[in-house]
């Protein structure tokens, strides 16, 4: 099956592309690297030709709600419009567990994405997942030069396992909201960040800070943790750390 993967060259997208290929599918990457601009729609029509499913794991790095909404709403509208024209039978989007608890900043765009997909003309599935194991590492490096550890409660999941679930959804009929996917156990975000720093050989102190605003409150309250009905992944954060090249 020909599967178009929006954001297929990114962190998660590269996993999705690899899993699709391993399962005998033909992955088609939709990204600037392959001549596609999701927001303007340039290059989409040609790349979607013959695709039966679209998996959207595209992303933007921003905390500004207007930029996040503009990106996700614009990209989703183009993917759905061009997908319908191309005969796409199934649109699969990845969003985030618990994001209603912090409906501002980056999460504002993901909420807009869900609304667009569920109201669109292409049959759809939406998978909500918790943060990936890579999240503490990204936070650590973004807080440079004075590294800090945010306080919070997360249940991180392996990106590879999310990719496997997304491809599995593409192989099946549309389900609407799929069961949420989380990692195997709850973790302290601050402890994860400090463990990552130790794993890469950094010995400087990493002070704990409280992230401000609704997002910070959601982190600390556990609002971003999965509910009782969520599926659980297998790989723990400690196992992910053990697999780091520098660990």
Number of C-alpha atoms within 10 A of each C-alpha: 16 19 26 27 28 26 25 25 20 15 16 21 25 19 19 31 26 17 21 25 16 10 13 10 16 15 22 21 24 26 20 13 11 14 13 20 17 23 16 12 17 13 16 24 16 11 18 26 17 15 21 19 28 27 31 24 22 23 19 12 8 13 14 14 17 14 17 25 21 16 22 25 22 19 22 27 19 20 26 22 18 19 26 18 13 18 15 24 18 26 29 26 24 20 20 21 21 21 21 16 17 19 17 21 18 23 24 22 28 26 20 19 26 23 13 17 23 17 11 16 14 22 20 25 24 26 22 22 28 24 21 22 22 18 14 24 17 11 16 22 14 12 12 9 8 12 19 21 23 26 20 23 20 26 26 30 27 24 24 20 21 24 23 18 18 24 22 14 22 23 17 11 13 18 15 15 15 17 16 21 26 29 29 17 16 16 17 16 23 23 18 23 26 24 18 22 22 14 16 14 11 12 10 11 12 18 13 17 13 15 16 10 10 14 21 16 18 21 24 19 14 16 20 25 25 23 14 7 9 17 15 19 20 13 18 19 25 12 12 15 19 12 10 11 8 9 13
